[in-house]
Amino acid sequence: MDTIYITGHRNPDTDSIVSAMAYAALKNALGDRQYLAARLGQVSDETQIVLDRFGFQPPRLITNVRTQVRDLAYDTPPTLSAAVAISRGWTTMQANKISVLPVTNEDGTLYGMLSAGDVANYDMTSVLNPEVQEIPVYNLLSVLEGKILNEGGEGKEFISGAITIALPAGRENLLFSSENSIVICGNQPDMIRRAIELRVNCVIVCQAEVDPDLLKSDTHTCIISTPIDPYQAVRLISHALPISRICKSRDLVSFRLDDYIDDVRNAVLESRFRAYPILDEEGRVVGMLSRFHLLRPRRKRVVLVDHNEKSQSVVGLDQAEILEIVDHHRLADIETKNPIYVRNEAVGSTTTIVAEMYQEKGLMPTANMAGLMAAAIVSDTVMFKSPTCTKRDMDMAHRLARIANVSLEDLGKAIFSASCGDDKTAEAMVNTDYKEFHIAGHNLAVSQITTMDSDRLLERQEEFMDVMRTIRQKRGLNTVVLMITDVLLEGTQLLFVGDEDSIRQAFSVSGDASRVFLPKIMSRKKQIIPMLSALWG
C-alpha cells in the first residue's frame, strides 16, 4: 500500500506539525492506514516541548517529494547466482517471458546482466568451436541428468576439453582427437575402453549400460552416464558453463531506489540497454527498470495542511499528486491536475479544523493527542490574543484541554518561554518560524518570534538585523521582516530590511527607523501580509 504523506509547511511551527500528526491519526483511525505525518524542517524548541510533554515523537522528516525509482511499478524478475548453468538462465528467461536477467553474487549484490543475446552468441560460438574449459562437474551432472560411475571420476571438480561424438564406423576406426577430450558415446565398450586407456578427461555414455569391469580400472577419466541422446548431450555440455562466463559484467548501468526519475531518464537516454538493474541501499538487486516504466511514473501522494502556497511547500510538489488541502490561510498559487478536497476556513489554527473533523467523524482523540492539539491552538492563536483567533478556536481548545486534563494557561507559559532562550543564536530564532511570500512581484520573507519578554530579545537587535540582511542577499529577496510578538504587551516589535520605504509607508513609520512597535498586531497572516498586499497590490 503506497504511503500518503500529510505535511505542513517549511520551517514548521507547532500548528503545522500537530495538524499533520492529528490528521494522519484521524485518517488511520478510520481504517485507511496508509497516511503518514511528515515535516519539512527541524522541530522548534517550542514544538519539542509540547511533543515531549504529551509523549510523541516528531513526524518523519522529508526533504522533497520528487518521483524516485522506488515509486515506479518496476519489474521484479528472478535473480540468478553467477554460478548457475547457462541452461538454467535460458529456461528461467523462457519461463518468465523475459530477455534479460540480473546476475548476482552470493550476497545478492549485482554481478552482471545475462541477456538472450548473450546465450545465442555463445551458442553459435560453441557450434564452431566445440570446446569447453573448466565446467563444474555439478553443473554438468545437472544438465545431463547424469551420474558419475567410477571412483576416479568422483575426485574431479571441473571438466575441460574438446567435445567429440565417437560413433562406430567399423571396429578399426574408433578414433577421437586427443587426451584433452570429452568423448560422447553410446553402447560401445571398446570405445569406452580406448578412451580410458588414452586418459581422456571425461567419457559420457548416453542411453546405455557400462560394463562394470571397465569401471574397475585405475583411471582419472570421469565416466558419466546420462539418459539423454548423444546429439542433445553435445549441446547441453556447452550449456553447463556458469553464466558468469558469458554475462555482461563490465560498464553496467544500474540505479538505486532513491535515485530521482529526472536523473534516471537522462542516463537511460544516453545508453542503449534493454533493462537496468535496481539496487537497494546495500547494493542488492531488487528489480529491473525498462524504458516504458518511465513513461507514466507513479507520483508520490500528499495532503497539505496549514499552507497552500508553493514556496512554503515541499520541494518537488509539481511531481506529486495533491489529494487534499486543509488550511486557514489565504488561497495562493498551488495548482492541481484533478479536483481535490479543500477545506479552508477562517479560524486561528489549522488544528481547530482538524479537531472539528474528529467531531464530525464521531471520534474522540486520545488524552495525549487532545493535549497536543490544544497546545497547537494556543500557540497559533497566541493565547487567543491573535486577531485570527475565533470563538471556535477558544471553544475547541477548552474542550480538548478537558479531555487531556491540562491547563491552557500552563501550556501557554511553557510554549512562549521556549522560543527565545539565551543559548539560541539569532539565526536559529529567525529561521524557526520563517515564511516567504510573493506579492505582486515583490519577494518578501516574514519571520515571527513569539515571546513574553520582548525587551530581552531587543537587546540583540543588531544580531537579528545582520541575519536578516544575510538572508535577503542569499535568497534574492526584496524585503525581510522580523516580528517579535509580545504576548503580555499584546503587540509586535517589527524589524525590517530591504524595501524600508514601503514598510514605513505601510505601517506609518516616521523617520529612517528600521524598527517600530505595532500595538495589537499579533498575526502575520491576518495583519502584516494583508497590509503589505494592499500596498503592493
N, C-alpha and C positions, 0 to 999 in steps of 0.2 A: 504494500500500500504506500503510495507516494506521500511524502510529508508536505503539509501545507504550513508555511511559516506565517505566524502572526507577529508583526513587528511595528514598533513605534518609530519615531524619527531619530535622526543622527543626534549625537550628544544628548542622550536621553535623560529626561527628568523623571521624577518619581511617578507622575501620572502616565507617562509614556511606557515605562517598564511595567507598572502594575496593571494598566488596562490590557496590555498584551498578555500578561500572565493570567489575568482573570477571565479574559475572553477565551483563551485556549482551554482553560479549565472548564468553562461552561460548555464549549463545543464537545470536548471529550466526555464530559459527564452525561451528555445527551446521546452518547453511543457512537459518535464518529471519532475514533481515537487516532486520527492522523494529523491533528493540529499540534503545533509546537511553537511555544513562545520564543521569540528571538529578540536580540538587541543589536544596535548598530554602533555601539560605543561603550566606553568604560562606565561602570556604575559609579554614581557620585557618592560622596560620604553620606549625604542625606539619605539617599535611597538605600545604601548598605545598612544604615542604622535601622531603617524600617524593616528590611528583609531579615536582618538578624533578630529583631525583636519578635517577629512572628514565625521564625523558623523556616525561611525559604532560601533557596539558592538562586543566584541571578540566572536569568534565561541564557540560552546559548548565544554566544557572540558569532554573528555572521558579518562578513565584510562586503559581500556582493551576492547577487542572485543571477549572475551571468550563467548561461547554459554551459554545462560541463559534460564530459564524456559519460559520467555516471548517470546523467539524465536521459541518455539515449536508450532506445529499445534495441541495444546491440545483441548480436548472436552469442550464444554460449555453447559452441560445439565441443565435442570431447577433445581432450588434450592427450597426446601420446608421449610416452617416455622416449628419449633419444635412442634407447637400447632395443626397442621393439623392431620386429622384422618389417621389411617393406610390404610384404603381403598383408600384414595387419593394418598398415597405414592405408593401403589401397581399399581393402574391404571396409574399413571404417568410413572412408570418403564415400564409397558407393552406398553404404547403408544409410548414411545421413544426407545423401544427395548434395554433397559439397565438393569443391575442387581444391580446397586448401585447408591445412590443419596446422595448429600450433604444436611445436615440439618442445618438450620441457626437460629440465634436469630433474634429478631425484627430489629436490626440494620444491619443485613446482615453478621455479623461475624459468624464464624464457631461454631456450637453447637455439631454436631456429624455426623455420617455416617449411612445411612439406606441401608441395602442390602436385596436382595430377600431371602437370608438365614435367616435373622432376622424375616421376615414376616412368612416364612414357619415354623420356630421353634416355634414362638408364636402361630401360628395357630394350630399346633399339641398339644401344651400345653393346649390350651383352649378347645380342644375336651375332654381331660382327666379331666380337671378341669374347668367346665363352670361357672366361677365366675369372675366378673369384679369389679374393685374398682375405684370409682370416675371418671366415664366417663362424660365429659362435655355434658350437655343437647344439646347444639348447635351441637356438633358432632353427637350425637345420632339422632337428628331430620334430619340431613343432610343425613346420610347413609340410614335411613329408609324411606326417603322422607315423613316424618310424620309431625303431628301437635299435640300440646297439647290441650286437650278437656276441662279440668276443671281448675277453678281458683286456686285450691290448688296446682296443678302441675306447675303453672306459676312461683311460687317462688323458685323452685328448680334450682340449678346451676349444680349439679353433681348427677349422679345415680350410686348406688353400689348395689351388691347383687349377689346371685346365680341365674342362669338363669333356669327357669322351663317352659316347654311347658305343659299347662294344657288342655289336651284333655279329653272330657267326656267319661267315662267308665260306665255310669249309674249315675243317679242323686245323688245317695248316696255316690259316691266316688270322689267327686270333691275336691281333696286334692293337696296341694303343701307344700314345705318344711317348711318355717317359715316366720316371719315378714320381715327378711332381704332377700327379694326375688325380682326378676324381673320376672313377670308372663306374659307368652305369651299365648294368647287365640284367638278364633275366635268369631263367633256369639253365645256367651254364657253368657247371662245376669246374671244367677245365679253365675257363676264363677267370673264375674266381681264384683258382689255384695259382695261375700265372701272375695275376695282379698281386697276390700275396708275396710270391717269390720276388717280384720286382719292387716290393715295399712301396707301392703307391700310397698316397695319402689316405684315400678312402675308396671303398667299394660299396656301391648302393645296389642292392639286389631287389628288383622290382617284381612283385607278384609271384614270388617263388620261395620254396624252402631251401635252406642251405645245409649241405652235408655236415653233420656235427664233427666229422673228422677234420674238416677244413678249419673249424673254429678252434681246434686244439693247438694249432701251430703257434710258435712263439714269434709273434709279429706285432709291429706297432701300427699296421694298417687298421683303420677303423672300418668295421663291416656293419652296415646298416641295412635292415630290411624295411620295405615300405609296401603298402598295398596299392600304390599309385603306379601307373604305367610309365615306361621309360621316357617317352616324349614329354609328358607332363612334368616328370621329375626334373628334366633339364631346366625348364622354365622356373620351377619352384625353388631350385637351388639358388638361382640368382636373386630370387625374392626373399631369401632368408637373411640377406645382408641387413644390418641395422640401418634404420632410416637416418641416423646421424651421418652416414657416409654420403648420402645424396641430397639431403635437405639444404636449404639456404641458411647459413648461419652467420654471414657477414653482411654489413651495411643494411641491417634490418631497420625498418621504421616502425616504431611502436608508440603507443600513447598510454598515459596514466589516467586513472579515473577522475582525477581533479583537473586535468587539462581542459582549457576552455575551447569551445567549439570554433570560435574565430581563428584561434591558432591552429587547431587541427585541420580546419578546412584549407588553410594556406599550405600546410605541409602535404596534404593529400594532393592538392593541385600540382605540386612540384614533383610528385613521384607517380609511378605507374603500376604499383602493386594492386592486386585484386582485393586483398583484405589486409587488415593491420591488427596485430595482437594488442589487447588492452591489459595493462598490468595494474595491480593494486599497490598499496604503499610499500610492501615488501618485495615488489618486483615479480610476484606470482601472476601467472596468466589467469585472467578471469573471464575473458571473452574475446570476440573478434568484431572489428569495425569495418564495414564496407561503405562505399561511396553513397549508396542510397540511404544509409542511416542518417546522413547529413541533410537530406532534402527536407524532411519535416521533423525536426527535433522536438522532443517533449520539453516544454518550458517548466521552470520551477513555478509553483503556485504560491501566491502571497495574499495575505489580508493586511491592510494598512490601518493602524489605529493612531489616533492623536496627531494626524497630519494628512494632508492631501496635496502637498507641493513637492515636485520632482527634486528640487535642490535639497530638500530636507530628507528625502527618502533614500532607500538602499541603492548602492551602485549597481548598474545593470538592470534597472527596473524595466527598461524598454525590451529586455529579452525575457521577462517574466510574464506570467498571466495573473493579473489582479482579479481576485474573486470578490472582495468586499472592501468597503471603506467605512470605518466608524470614527467620527471626529466631531470636534466642536470649534473648529477654526473656519475662516473664510474659505470659499471654494477657490482653488488655484488652478494649476496647469497640468495635472495628471490626466492623461487620456487612456481610454481602454478600447480594445477592439470589439468587445461584446458588451451588451447591457450587464450591469452588475448590481449587487445590493449595496446601496449607500445609505448610511444613517448619519446625518449631520444635524446636530441640534445646538441651540443657543444656551448652553449651560457652562458652568465654570470648569468642569473636569470631564474628560472622556470616561473616566472610571464611573461617574454618575450614570452615564448612558449604559455602560456595561452592567452596572448593578440593577438598573431597571429591566434589562433584558433577562437577568436572573429571575426577577419577579414575574415577568411575562411568561417565562417557561415553567413557573411553579417550582423553582429550585432555590433552596436557601443555601448560601455559601457556608463553608465551614467557619468556625470561630476564627481561626488564624487567617483565612482568606478574607473574611469580613474586616478584621482589624487592618490588614494590609490595604484593602480598598478604602477604608475610612481615612487612613493616613494619606493616601494619594489625593483624595478630595481636599483634605485640609491643606496639603502642600500646594495644589494648583489654584486654590481659591484664596491663598494667603490668610488662612484662619478666617475665611468668609468675609474678608475685607476688600477683596478684589472686586472691581465693578463688573467683572464677568460672572460673579457668584449669583446664583439664583436661589429661590426658596427650595427648589428641587434638590440642589446640591446640599443645602443645610439639612433638609429632612432626611435625605438618603444617608448622609454622614452620621447623623444621630442614630438612625435605625441600624446601621452597620456597627456602630460603637456599642450599642446594646447587645447585639449578637456576640461581639467579641469581648464584651465586658471590659472596655477600656475607656479612659478619659480623653476626650478630644483635646482638651487644654494641655494635658501632659504630652500628647502626641505632637502638638504644635511646638511646644518648647523644645522637645528633642529634635524636631525636624529643622527648625530655623536657627538653632545654635550649632548645627553640624557643618554648614557650608562655608564658614569663614574663620577657621582656626588659624592661629598664628603660624602653625607649621606648614601651611599650604602656600604654594607660590602664587604670585599674581596671575601667571599664565594658566595655572590649573583652575583657578577660580573663574577666570574669564571664559574658559572653554567648557566649564561644567554645564551651563545651560545657554548654549550659543546657537543661534539660528541665522540663516541667510535668507534674504528676500530680494526679489527682482520686481521693482515697481516702476512702471513707465520708463524703462530703460535705465533706471538707477539701481545699481547693485549695492545692497545695504546689508550689514550684519548688526544684529541686536543681541547682546548678552545680558543676562539678568542674574543678580545675586540677591537673594532674599535673606535678611538678617534682622536681628533685634538690637543691633548696635552699629549703626552706620558710621558714627563718628570714628570708631576704631578702624574701620576699613578706609575711611578718607585720609587717614594718616599715611596710607600707601598710594595715594592718588597718582603720583608720578610713575610708580611702578606699573599701575594699570594703564596709564597713557602710553608708556613705552610699548607695552604688549599690544595695545590696540593699533598703534602705528605699524608695528611689525606685521600684524595680521592683515591690515589694509594693503600693505605693499605686496605681501606674498600671495594674497588671494585676488589681487586686482580689483579691490572694492572702491566704490566712491566714498562711502561713509561707514564708520564703525561706531556704534553706540553702546555704552555700558549703563545698565540700570542697577543702581544699588538701592533696592527697595527695603524700607524700614517698616517692619510690621507695627512697631509701637508708635512711630510717628505718622503712620498711615500716609506715606508719601515716598517719593523716589528722588535720590540724587542722580542726576543724569550727566554722564561724562561722554564727550563726543570728539571725534577727529575726522578730518576729511572735508566734506562739504559743510563747513561750520556755519556759513551764512544761511543755508537752508534750515539747519537745525534751530538757529537763533530765531529765524522768522517763524518757524512752525510753533515754537514754544515761548515766543515773546521774550527772548533773552537779550538784554541790553549790553552794550559794550563789546569787548572782544573776549569775554569769558568763554571757557570751554567746559564749564560745569554749571548746572543750575538745579535748584531744588524745586520739585514739582509736587505740591501738596495734592493729596487724593489721587495721585497717579500711581496705580499698582499693577496695571496689566499691560504687557507688551502687545497682546493680541487685540485688545479692545480699545486701548487708548493711544499707545505710541504709534503702531502701524497705521491705524485709520487717519491720524493727523498728518503723517508723512504722505500717505496715499492721496489725501486731499490736496496737499501742497504740490506734489509732483504729477498728479493725475490730470 
